[in-house]
């Protein structure tokens, strides 16, 4: 099995964090930015880059300008946690 890139692993870490916070289906841009600032850094270029990486690698899809749909299947750890939690606990 081929090893995943560091970027792929970090995207999985961000999605896992979001699931642990109670987001399992959709997330607002504001909450996504908070998670990225917490885990990767607060520079606006960093936040923009990580949002682009999450979209490019399929960890989420853009629903509209301010709402994203999470693709939990890309991250086994987050999927396992989501199954235990059963549904989104926080609203966007």
N, C-alpha and C positions, 0 to 999 in steps of 0.2 A: 504494500500500500504506500502510495506517495505521500510524503509529509506535506502538511498544509503550510502556507506562507504565514509569516508573522502578522501580516495585515488581516488575513482570514481568521486567525486565532483571536486577534483583538476585536474583530467584528463580533465573533461569537461571545466574547467576554461582555461586550456592550449589550447584546441581546439577552444574555443570561441575567445581567444586572436588571434590565427592564422587567423581565419576567419575575425576578425576585421582589421587585417593587410593586408588582401586581398588574402589570400591563401584559396581556397575552394576545390581544387581537389588534388594537389600534393604539397609536400614541400621537400626541400633539407635537408640533415642532418645538414648542417651548420645553416640554418635558424631555424630548430627545436631546435638545441642546444641553439641558442640565446634566443628563447622564454622561454625555460626551465630555463636558467640562470636568466632571467629577473623576472620570476614568482616564482621559487622554490629555486634557489641558484646556485652557480657556481662551487661547488666541483665536480670533474669528476665522483665520485661515485654517487652523486646526479643526475647528468645528465643521466648517464647510467641507474640508477634505474627508473627514470621517463620514459625514452624511453621504457624500458621493461614493465612498467605498462601500458603505452599507447597501446602497442602491445597486451599484455595479456588480457586487458579488451576490446579489439576490437575497440578502438578509431582510429586506423590506421593500415595499412598493409604495410609490407616491399616489395617494388617493386624490388629494388636492394640495393647494399651496401650504396648508398648515396641518395636514393630517397624513400619517403614514400607516400602512398596514404591515404588521410584522409577519415574517415568514419563519415561524418557529421551527419548521422541519429542517432547516439548515443547521441548527444547533442542537445536537442530541441532549446536552445537559439541560438546556432551557425547555426542551420538549418534555423531558422526564419531570421536571419541576411543574410545568403547566398541567400535566395529567394529574398530579397530586393536588394542585390548587383547584382545578375545575372551574374555569371561567375567569373573565377579567374582573379584578377586584376594584380597580380604579377606572374612573371614566376620564376620557380625554378632555 
